Amino acid sequence: MDGAASNLEPFEGALESLNEGRAAAHTATSTYLDSIWPVSDAAGARSTKLIWPDYGGEQVRSISSSRRVPVEWLERVKASSSWLLLLRLQQTRVGDDIFSRPLNEQGVKPPQARDVHMSDQARMVELLQILLFANASSDPPVEKPNLSVLLTCWDELPDGFTPQSALASRMPMLESFIRCNWTAPIFMGVSALERPLSPHERDAEYVARGPEEFGYIVESDGTKSQDLTIAIDRLLRGVANGRVT
């Protein structure tokens, strides 16, 4: 920190729940609050404004479904020099492909009509395309804004993956789109809580040790570190007095 945060209101409820050993509640759909943190690296050579927007996740889904960027998001997308994209792989919906619907089933009429939905990776690709267009970015490969993909709830994923290989395994089209359209994308993982917590039952060990003793970062090569600021530091290396959102 290179000064005081402008607004800690978005974090107060979550911290209170974690201190009690319970899972934090989700943010209401209509909420959009900013917490702006002035940060710099250990040597003070790189300084920037880290902007943590607290918003309902449904707002992100509505951008790709309506193909419209709300004013609040448009201003942020245009002003930021780096983006931090958080994805929870285990909750993504994977569409049908040759493995889930073999070739001998192609052309066979299903027993009953079923709704067809866009896969989550197609939706995420479209979201990034919309944000790039709103940012008026140059033709690929994109140098600015920088992009860092942070795979959340890493403790839910099986062992043996690096962050990029985990994304490629679950969402290959999204991984390929990012790799082909950004000059130097960063792929990392994070387990902020290190274990699942219940919103109703207290985790006694969590209360005794404190939430600050839990959580880890998975770097691009798969190594783990308890320093959660590494994800921000890696992103700051490509920023010069800019804004990270």
C-alpha positions as CSV (number, residue, x, y, z in Angstrom):
1,M,0.0,0.0,0.0
2,D,1.2,3.5,-0.9
3,G,-1.4,5.3,1.1
4,A,-4.9,4.6,2.4
5,A,-7.7,2.9,0.5
6,S,-10.6,5.2,-0.6
7,N,-13.4,2.9,0.5
8,L,-13.4,-0.3,2.5
9,E,-17.2,-0.6,2.7
10,P,-17.3,-3.4,0.0
11,F,-15.0,-5.6,2.2
12,E,-16.4,-5.0,5.7
13,G,-19.2,-7.6,5.5
14,A,-17.0,-10.2,3.9
15,L,-14.2,-9.7,6.5
16,E,-16.7,-10.0,9.3
17,S,-18.0,-13.3,8.0
18,L,-14.5,-14.7,7.5
19,N,-13.4,-13.7,11.0
20,E,-16.3,-15.8,12.2
21,G,-15.2,-18.7,10.1
22,R,-18.1,-18.4,7.7
23,A,-18.4,-17.9,3.9
24,A,-19.1,-14.4,2.8
25,A,-22.4,-13.5,1.1
26,H,-22.5,-12.7,-2.6
27,T,-22.8,-9.1,-3.7
28,A,-26.3,-7.9,-4.7
29,T,-26.9,-7.6,-8.5
30,S,-27.5,-3.8,-8.3
31,T,-24.3,-3.0,-6.3
32,Y,-21.4,-1.2,-7.9
33,L,-18.9,0.3,-5.5
34,D,-15.3,1.1,-6.0
35,S,-12.4,0.7,-3.6
36,I,-9.3,2.5,-4.9
37,W,-6.0,1.4,-3.5
38,P,-2.7,3.3,-4.2
39,V,-0.1,0.6,-4.4
40,S,3.6,0.3,-5.4
41,D,6.1,-2.5,-5.5
42,A,8.6,-3.1,-2.7
43,A,11.2,-0.8,-4.2
44,G,8.7,2.0,-4.9
45,A,9.6,1.9,-8.6
46,R,6.1,1.0,-9.9
47,S,3.1,2.9,-8.5
48,T,-0.5,2.6,-9.7
49,K,-4.1,2.7,-8.6
50,L,-5.6,-0.7,-7.9
51,I,-9.3,-0.4,-8.4
52,W,-11.5,-3.1,-6.8
53,P,-15.0,-2.8,-8.1
54,D,-17.6,-4.6,-5.9
55,Y,-20.5,-5.6,-8.1
56,G,-23.0,-8.4,-8.7
57,G,-21.7,-11.1,-11.0
58,E,-24.8,-10.9,-13.1
59,Q,-23.6,-7.5,-14.4
60,V,-20.8,-9.3,-16.3
61,R,-23.2,-11.9,-17.7
62,S,-25.5,-9.1,-18.9
63,I,-22.7,-7.4,-20.9
64,S,-22.3,-10.4,-23.2
65,S,-26.0,-11.3,-23.3
66,S,-27.2,-7.8,-24.1
67,R,-24.1,-6.7,-26.0
68,R,-24.2,-3.4,-24.2
69,V,-21.6,-1.9,-21.8
70,P,-23.1,0.1,-19.0
71,V,-21.7,3.6,-18.4
72,E,-19.9,2.6,-15.2
73,W,-18.2,-0.2,-17.0
74,L,-17.4,1.7,-20.1
75,E,-15.6,4.4,-18.2
76,R,-13.6,1.8,-16.3
77,V,-12.7,-0.2,-19.5
78,K,-11.5,2.9,-21.3
79,A,-9.4,4.3,-18.4
80,S,-7.7,1.1,-17.2
81,S,-4.3,-0.1,-18.5
82,S,-4.6,-3.6,-17.1
83,W,-7.3,-6.1,-16.5
84,L,-7.5,-8.8,-13.9
85,L,-10.0,-11.5,-15.0
86,L,-11.1,-13.9,-12.3
87,L,-12.6,-17.3,-13.4
88,R,-13.9,-20.2,-11.4
89,L,-13.4,-23.1,-13.7
90,Q,-15.4,-25.7,-11.8
91,Q,-18.6,-23.7,-12.2
92,T,-18.3,-23.2,-15.9
93,R,-20.6,-24.9,-18.3
94,V,-18.9,-26.7,-21.2
95,G,-20.9,-27.0,-24.5
96,D,-21.4,-30.2,-26.6
97,D,-18.5,-31.3,-28.7
98,I,-17.3,-34.4,-30.5
99,F,-16.6,-36.1,-27.2
100,S,-20.0,-35.5,-25.5
101,R,-21.8,-36.1,-28.9
102,P,-19.9,-38.6,-31.0
103,L,-20.0,-38.4,-34.8
104,N,-22.5,-41.4,-35.0
105,E,-25.0,-39.2,-33.1
106,Q,-24.7,-36.3,-35.4
107,G,-27.8,-35.7,-37.5
108,V,-29.9,-38.0,-35.2
109,K,-33.0,-36.2,-34.1
110,P,-33.1,-35.9,-30.3
111,P,-36.0,-37.5,-28.6
112,Q,-37.4,-34.1,-27.6
113,A,-36.6,-30.5,-28.2
114,R,-34.1,-29.0,-25.7
115,D,-32.9,-25.4,-25.1
116,V,-29.6,-24.6,-26.6
117,H,-27.4,-22.2,-24.6
118,M,-24.1,-20.6,-25.5
119,S,-21.2,-22.3,-23.7
120,D,-19.5,-20.4,-21.0
121,Q,-16.2,-20.2,-22.9
122,A,-17.9,-18.8,-26.0
123,R,-19.6,-16.3,-23.7
124,M,-16.3,-15.3,-22.1
125,V,-14.6,-14.9,-25.5
126,E,-17.5,-12.6,-26.6
127,L,-17.2,-10.6,-23.4
128,L,-13.5,-10.0,-24.0
129,Q,-14.2,-9.0,-27.6
130,I,-16.8,-6.5,-26.4
131,L,-14.4,-5.1,-23.8
132,L,-11.6,-4.8,-26.3
133,F,-13.9,-3.0,-28.7
134,A,-15.0,-0.6,-26.0
135,N,-11.4,0.0,-25.0
136,A,-10.6,0.9,-28.7
137,S,-7.6,-1.5,-28.5
138,S,-5.3,-1.9,-31.4
139,D,-5.3,-5.0,-33.6
140,P,-3.9,-8.1,-32.0
141,P,-1.5,-8.9,-30.5
142,V,-2.7,-6.5,-27.8
143,E,-0.1,-4.9,-25.5
144,K,-2.4,-2.6,-23.6
145,P,-4.5,-3.3,-21.7
146,N,-2.5,-6.1,-20.1
147,L,-4.5,-9.1,-19.2
148,S,-4.0,-11.4,-16.2
149,V,-6.2,-14.5,-15.8
150,L,-6.6,-15.6,-12.2
151,L,-8.3,-19.0,-11.7
152,T,-10.1,-18.8,-8.4
153,C,-10.9,-21.6,-5.9
154,W,-7.8,-23.5,-7.0
155,D,-8.3,-26.0,-4.2
156,E,-11.3,-27.3,-6.1
157,L,-9.1,-28.3,-9.1
158,P,-7.3,-31.6,-9.5
159,D,-3.5,-31.7,-9.1
160,G,-1.0,-31.8,-11.9
161,F,-2.0,-28.6,-13.8
162,T,-0.4,-25.2,-14.3
163,P,-2.9,-22.4,-14.5
164,Q,-2.6,-22.1,-18.2
165,S,-2.9,-25.9,-18.8
166,A,-5.9,-26.0,-16.4
167,L,-7.7,-23.3,-18.5
168,A,-6.7,-25.0,-21.8
169,S,-8.1,-28.3,-20.5
170,R,-11.4,-26.9,-19.4
171,M,-11.9,-24.0,-21.8
172,P,-9.6,-24.5,-24.8
173,M,-11.2,-22.0,-27.0
174,L,-10.9,-19.2,-24.4
175,E,-7.3,-20.1,-23.6
176,S,-6.5,-20.0,-27.3
177,F,-8.3,-16.7,-27.8
178,I,-6.3,-15.1,-25.0
179,R,-3.0,-16.5,-26.1
180,C,-3.5,-15.4,-29.7
181,N,-4.8,-11.9,-29.0
182,W,-2.5,-10.7,-26.1
183,T,1.2,-10.1,-26.4
184,A,2.0,-11.5,-22.9
185,P,-1.0,-12.7,-21.0
186,I,-0.5,-13.9,-17.4
187,F,-2.1,-17.1,-16.1
188,M,-2.2,-17.7,-12.4
189,G,-4.4,-19.5,-9.8
190,V,-5.6,-18.5,-6.4
191,S,-7.2,-20.2,-3.4
192,A,-8.2,-17.2,-1.3
193,L,-9.7,-19.3,1.5
194,E,-7.8,-22.6,1.0
195,R,-10.9,-24.6,1.9
196,P,-14.7,-24.3,1.4
197,L,-16.6,-22.5,4.2
198,S,-20.2,-22.7,5.1
199,P,-22.3,-19.5,5.3
200,H,-24.0,-21.0,8.4
201,E,-21.6,-23.2,10.3
202,R,-18.4,-21.8,11.8
203,D,-15.0,-23.3,11.0
204,A,-13.3,-23.4,14.4
205,E,-9.7,-23.6,13.0
206,Y,-10.4,-20.6,10.8
207,V,-11.5,-18.5,13.7
208,A,-8.6,-19.6,15.9
209,R,-5.9,-18.9,13.2
210,G,-7.5,-16.0,11.4
211,P,-8.3,-15.8,7.7
212,E,-4.9,-14.1,7.1
213,E,-3.2,-17.5,7.7
214,F,-5.1,-19.1,4.8
215,G,-4.9,-18.9,1.1
216,Y,-2.2,-19.2,-1.6
217,I,-1.3,-18.2,-5.1
218,V,-0.3,-20.6,-7.9
219,E,2.2,-19.0,-10.2
220,S,2.4,-19.6,-13.9
221,D,4.8,-22.6,-13.5
222,G,2.5,-24.2,-10.9
223,T,4.5,-23.3,-7.8
224,K,2.5,-22.2,-4.7
225,S,3.1,-19.1,-2.5
226,Q,1.2,-17.8,0.5
227,D,1.9,-14.2,-0.7
228,L,-1.4,-13.3,-2.3
229,T,0.0,-10.0,-3.6
230,I,2.1,-11.8,-6.2
231,A,-0.8,-11.8,-8.6
232,I,-0.9,-8.0,-8.4
233,D,2.9,-7.7,-8.6
234,R,3.1,-9.7,-11.8
235,L,0.5,-7.4,-13.4
236,L,2.2,-4.2,-12.2
237,R,5.4,-5.2,-14.0
238,G,3.7,-4.2,-17.2
239,V,2.2,-1.0,-15.9
240,A,3.8,2.4,-15.6
241,N,1.7,4.8,-13.4
242,G,-1.5,3.3,-14.8
243,R,-4.7,1.9,-13.4
244,V,-5.4,-1.8,-12.8
245,T,-9.0,-2.9,-12.7
